[in-house]
Amino acid sequence: MAKVKITAVAKAIHQDLIDKYENPIQHACDIQVGQVFYSMNGECPAGLCPEAWNSMAHFVIELANGGGNFYDGWMKNPKSAMISCNDGFRPVSFLIEVEE
């Protein structure tokens, strides 16, 4: 299986939605832009948010097993994907790519 690199490339904070809909919470997302994780054998990397993993696991596992070219040419690099976590208040976008 290929080693897959997962890089946090963007993080949005929708303060208007937080103010309107979210109850105050003690702990929000710890992921920082530029943070890198490595998936070995298609497994969730240590320290990666479980909910972010749920959003990307299919793509990571497919890439780790030699697949790619999602959605018939969606990405310029067919051995990559751009996935965002499912947090509607502070989504993080991750570039997922096979580590050569």
C-alpha positions as CSV (number, residue, x, y, z in Angstrom):
1,M,0.0,0.0,0.0
2,A,1.1,3.5,-0.7
3,K,1.8,6.1,2.0
4,V,-0.7,8.9,1.7
5,K,0.0,12.5,2.8
6,I,-2.8,14.6,4.2
7,T,-2.2,18.3,4.4
8,A,-4.6,20.9,5.9
9,V,-4.6,23.6,3.3
10,A,-7.4,25.9,4.4
11,K,-9.6,26.5,7.4
12,A,-12.7,28.7,7.3
13,I,-14.6,30.0,10.3
14,H,-18.2,31.0,9.7
15,Q,-18.7,33.2,12.8
16,D,-22.1,34.3,11.6
17,L,-23.3,30.7,11.6
18,I,-21.6,30.0,15.0
19,D,-23.3,33.0,16.5
20,K,-26.7,32.1,15.2
21,Y,-26.7,28.3,15.6
22,E,-24.0,26.9,17.8
23,N,-24.1,26.5,21.5
24,P,-20.9,27.6,23.2
25,I,-18.4,24.8,23.3
26,Q,-15.2,24.4,25.3
27,H,-13.1,22.9,22.6
28,A,-13.1,23.6,18.9
29,C,-11.0,22.2,16.1
30,D,-7.2,22.0,16.7
31,I,-6.2,21.5,13.1
32,Q,-3.9,24.2,11.8
33,V,-3.3,25.2,8.2
34,G,-0.1,23.6,7.0
35,Q,-0.4,20.7,9.4
36,V,0.6,17.3,7.8
37,F,-0.5,13.8,8.6
38,Y,0.6,10.5,7.0
39,S,-1.7,7.5,6.5
40,M,0.1,4.2,6.5
41,N,-1.7,1.2,5.2
42,G,-4.9,3.2,4.7
43,E,-5.3,3.8,8.4
44,C,-6.3,7.0,10.3
45,P,-3.2,8.9,11.3
46,A,-2.6,9.7,14.9
47,G,-3.9,13.1,15.9
48,L,-6.3,13.5,13.0
49,C,-9.8,14.4,14.0
50,P,-12.0,11.3,13.7
51,E,-14.8,13.3,12.0
52,A,-12.3,14.6,9.4
53,W,-11.2,11.0,8.9
54,N,-14.8,10.0,8.3
55,S,-15.0,12.6,5.5
56,M,-11.8,11.4,3.7
57,A,-11.3,7.7,4.6
58,H,-12.7,6.4,1.3
59,F,-10.3,8.6,-0.7
60,V,-7.3,7.8,1.4
61,I,-7.9,4.1,1.2
62,E,-8.5,4.2,-2.5
63,L,-5.2,6.1,-3.1
64,A,-3.3,3.8,-0.7
65,N,-4.5,0.9,-2.8
66,G,-3.3,2.4,-6.1
67,G,-6.5,4.0,-7.2
68,G,-7.3,7.6,-8.0
69,N,-8.7,9.7,-10.9
70,F,-11.8,10.4,-8.9
71,Y,-14.8,11.7,-10.8
72,D,-13.1,11.2,-14.2
73,G,-10.4,13.9,-14.0
74,W,-11.6,16.1,-11.1
75,M,-8.1,16.8,-9.9
76,K,-5.1,17.9,-12.0
77,N,-3.1,15.2,-10.1
78,P,-5.1,12.0,-10.5
79,K,-3.4,10.6,-7.4
80,S,-4.9,13.2,-5.2
81,A,-8.2,14.6,-3.8
82,M,-9.3,17.8,-2.0
83,I,-11.7,17.0,0.8
84,S,-13.2,19.1,3.6
85,C,-14.3,17.9,7.0
86,N,-18.0,18.0,7.8
87,D,-17.9,20.8,10.4
88,G,-20.3,23.4,9.0
89,F,-19.0,26.1,11.4
90,R,-15.2,25.7,10.9
91,P,-14.5,23.4,7.9
92,V,-10.9,22.4,7.2
93,S,-9.9,21.5,3.6
94,F,-7.3,18.8,3.2
95,L,-5.2,17.9,0.2
96,I,-4.8,14.2,0.1
97,E,-2.0,12.8,-2.2
98,V,0.1,9.7,-2.7
99,E,3.5,10.2,-1.2
100,E,6.0,9.2,-3.9
